[in-house]
Amino acid sequence: MNRYDGVKVLLTGAASGIGRATAIRLAAEGAAIYAVDVSEKGLAETAAAVTGPGTITTRTADVTDEPAVIAAVADAADTLGGIDALINVAGVHKTTPIETLTVDDLNRLFSVNLVGTALFCRESLKHLPDGSGVIVNTASLSATQGNPFMTAYAASKGAVLAFSLSLAAELTGRRIRVVPISPGAVDTPLIRAADMFPEGLDLGYFSKIRSYFGAADPEQIAAAIAFAASSDAGYFTGADLRVDGGAHT
Ligand SMILES: NC(=O)c1ccc[n+]([C@@H]2O[C@H](COP(=O)([O-])OP(=O)(O)OC[C@H]3O[C@@H](n4cnc5c(N)ncnc54)[C@H](O)[C@@H]3O)[C@@H](O)[C@H]2O)c1
């Protein structure tokens, strides 16, 4: 039996990395997925990579665009016939020493990582069923562990974690679970970006915050997300699910 047979999943950030791996994993377990991302090309690649028995419908939208989010969530509920699980994966990163941190950097990081997540939660809660609805929000190990040159990104992920813990408490009356998940380093385009390690940084710092296991594969994070959003995690809410290869120790 597939864990996700008949389960309707709204997933953001599905065009790449962890989001793509999550779409592939959940569809393999039977989910009907409505996948949202700003990258039309990436979404098409994800849709091509998804095999059954589940299904995938894609929609291009920017998670920071409030009217676009409202329309996407309403269409997801229409298309799927409801929403059982919301999984927020869309996110952006930027490493920079504090001396060169800009207001634009701060606004962009908070806007995509926090505001986008919050908007999808607010809109999806109009559809998530009391008693079984679930939200998984992607935070980061950097929310709870100091990571050099990541002050703004870490703060935005700390905000996602804090938002999720309070939302979990707020939704206990509806018996809707909220699980923030905190990956350590994951081998995706996000950390392969040209500006991930700005010139002149002492890369020795980064070796100290890495797991002895090395970076995770996106599939390993997708497996944890698949657990968190499933009934197997029915008693799991309001606590940070760290998937970091022990890098926090
Ligand atoms: N890779 C890591 O080491 C790592 C570690 C901890 C947490 N995370 C988090 O995991 C999530 C996924 O990251 P990833 O590593 O798969 O990165 P990725 O860059 O491969 O994927 C991120 C996806 O988010 C989408 N996206 C970005 N801005 C968007 C917007 N405004 N609207 C809609 N979609 C948008 C991108 O198009 C992309 O498809 C992010 O929230 C990231 O912060 C990643």
The ligand as a MOL file (V3000), in Angstrom:
LIG
                    3D

  0  0  0     0  0            999 V3000
M  V30 BEGIN CTAB
M  V30 COUNTS 44 48 0 0 0
M  V30 BEGIN ATOM
M  V30 1 N 20.5520 23.1200 -0.0850 0
M  V30 2 C 20.7980 23.2820 1.2100 0
M  V30 3 O 21.9310 23.0930 1.6950 0
M  V30 4 C 19.6810 23.6950 2.1370 0
M  V30 5 C 19.9010 23.6000 3.5240 0
M  V30 6 C 18.8870 23.9800 4.3970 0
M  V30 7 C 17.7040 24.4550 3.9010 0
M  V30 8 N 17.5160 24.5510 2.5580 0 CHG=1
M  V30 9 C 16.2390 25.0690 2.0810 0
M  V30 10 O 15.6070 24.0920 1.2950 0
M  V30 11 C 14.7500 24.7390 0.3460 0
M  V30 12 C 15.0300 24.1920 -1.0410 0
M  V30 13 O 16.3530 24.5200 -1.3670 0
M  V30 14 P 17.2080 23.7450 -2.4650 0
M  V30 15 O 18.5190 23.5040 -1.8640 0
M  V30 16 O 16.4250 22.6440 -3.0410 0 CHG=-1
M  V30 17 O 17.4020 24.9330 -3.5210 0
M  V30 18 P 17.0880 25.0640 -5.0770 0
M  V30 19 O 17.6510 26.3810 -5.4540 0
M  V30 20 O 17.5410 23.8510 -5.7820 0
M  V30 21 O 15.4970 25.1080 -5.1050 0
M  V30 22 C 14.7820 26.2220 -4.6290 0
M  V30 23 C 13.5250 26.3720 -5.4710 0
M  V30 24 O 12.7740 27.5000 -4.9710 0
M  V30 25 C 12.3100 28.2140 -6.1010 0
M  V30 26 N 12.0560 29.6060 -5.7700 0
M  V30 27 C 12.9610 30.5370 -5.3840 0
M  V30 28 N 12.3570 31.7280 -5.2380 0
M  V30 29 C 11.0490 31.5370 -5.5360 0
M  V30 30 C 9.9260 32.3900 -5.5740 0
M  V30 31 N 10.0290 33.7010 -5.2800 0
M  V30 32 N 8.7270 31.8780 -5.9220 0
M  V30 33 C 8.6140 30.5570 -6.2400 0
M  V30 34 N 9.6390 29.7030 -6.2260 0
M  V30 35 C 10.8470 30.1870 -5.8810 0
M  V30 36 C 13.4290 28.0920 -7.1210 0
M  V30 37 O 12.9880 28.4100 -8.4420 0
M  V30 38 C 13.8350 26.6570 -6.9460 0
M  V30 39 O 13.0910 25.7920 -7.7780 0
M  V30 40 C 15.0100 26.2340 0.4950 0
M  V30 41 O 14.0030 26.7980 1.3180 0
M  V30 42 C 16.3530 26.2810 1.1880 0
M  V30 43 O 16.5440 27.4660 1.9120 0
M  V30 44 C 18.4690 24.1660 1.6540 0
M  V30 END ATOM
M  V30 BEGIN BOND
M  V30 1 1 1 2
M  V30 2 2 2 3
M  V30 3 1 2 4
M  V30 4 1 4 5
M  V30 5 2 4 44
M  V30 6 2 5 6
M  V30 7 1 6 7
M  V30 8 2 7 8
M  V30 9 1 8 9
M  V30 10 1 8 44
M  V30 11 1 9 10
M  V30 12 1 9 42
M  V30 13 1 10 11
M  V30 14 1 11 12
M  V30 15 1 11 40
M  V30 16 1 12 13
M  V30 17 1 13 14
M  V30 18 2 14 15
M  V30 19 1 14 16
M  V30 20 1 14 17
M  V30 21 1 17 18
M  V30 22 2 18 19
M  V30 23 1 18 20
M  V30 24 1 18 21
M  V30 25 1 21 22
M  V30 26 1 22 23
M  V30 27 1 23 24
M  V30 28 1 23 38
M  V30 29 1 24 25
M  V30 30 1 25 26
M  V30 31 1 25 36
M  V30 32 1 26 27
M  V30 33 1 26 35
M  V30 34 2 27 28
M  V30 35 1 28 29
M  V30 36 1 29 30
M  V30 37 2 29 35
M  V30 38 1 30 31
M  V30 39 2 30 32
M  V30 40 1 32 33
M  V30 41 2 33 34
M  V30 42 1 34 35
M  V30 43 1 36 37
M  V30 44 1 36 38
M  V30 45 1 38 39
M  V30 46 1 40 41
M  V30 47 1 40 42
M  V30 48 1 42 43
M  V30 END BOND
M  V30 END CTAB
M  END
